[in-house]
Amino acid sequence: MSWNFEEINITVQKEIQEISDEIQLESFRIKYLGRKGLIADMYASLSSLSKEEKPLMGKNANILRNTITTFIEEKKKVFRAEQKKANRSFIDVTIPGMEHSVGHKHILTQTIEEMCDIFEKLGFVVQEGPEVETEFNNFTALNIPEDHPSRDGFDTFYLEQKDSNQKDQNLVLRSHTSPGQIRIMKEYKPPLAVVIPGKVYRPDAVDASHSFMFHQIEGLFVDTDVKFSDLKGIITVFLKKLFGRDLEMRYRPHFFPFTEPSAEVDIACYLCKGKGCSVCGRSGWLEIMGCGMVHPKVFEAVGYPKGKYSGLAFGLGVERITMLKYGIHDIRMFFENDMRFVRQF
Ligand code: PHE
């Protein structure tokens, strides 16, 4: 049998043009390349041909097989690309929606913002300072004497070997936010009213009420005629806003090197309401912040003229207040990031 390759080629071209999906393409493949397809027939019939015809026919059959294979591959590629495009633009509106959970601010951040908001309403400006401080700002300028126990390596993290020649330049992780007072006063002249929130560090062993890092908010108000009654007024308004109108509080004389006079503020225990329990150590009161009138030595250290200004300062521990406000019994909860805790606020 001899084959008319020209005609077959024309038919193949025509057929391939008409193929519009993968199923038709598969039938086409079987028809030509299948085990009982045309090409197989051609090879089978080669044996009945004469010696002269055989090579030419064989060659033509090979060419035809290659052409068809290429056609099929190309068509397949086109179909796959079309399929991909179709998949992409297809939206299945019946698939259930995905819920994206929205995070929220950590309870400490929330409390810091709430407290700063209250002070801003009272006219204070919020400023932040660096966590790495000089020994001068953290201690010396605050009238903390050379031999004060808080300067000890057990109470403050030193970043460099203590150099006794230029002590004031030694770097520490600030052990309170009070060096923020110094930075503000070195830069600005009164009248000024600022609150300085931030992290502070002390090398304490970690337990339910101690952490080597915690947060404080420092307050400073300096003008020509600031009185202790201003301090009481500001703190009273602040605490009542934070804990509610009925809050009972008291001012207890205390000592800080950088304020004179100094006081600590107590609030009635949230648990026993002042009767005395294990949380307040039977006293009925919980210490909540330190405060006082800025010491003249501090004004001197920042270069303010002698006797011209008076000021009030206070410092409060954010974790402690947050624990009291929400009845949290362990400071470690704030930093463990257990989602069962974090999600409650
Ligand atoms: N810096 C003090 C502390 O960390 C708190 C304080 C600030 C007291 C300002 C008085 C005035 O304990």
Residues whose N, C-alpha, C, O or C-beta is under 5 A from the ligand:
A	BS01	LIG	S175 H176 S178 F256 T259 G290 C291 G292 A313 F314 G315
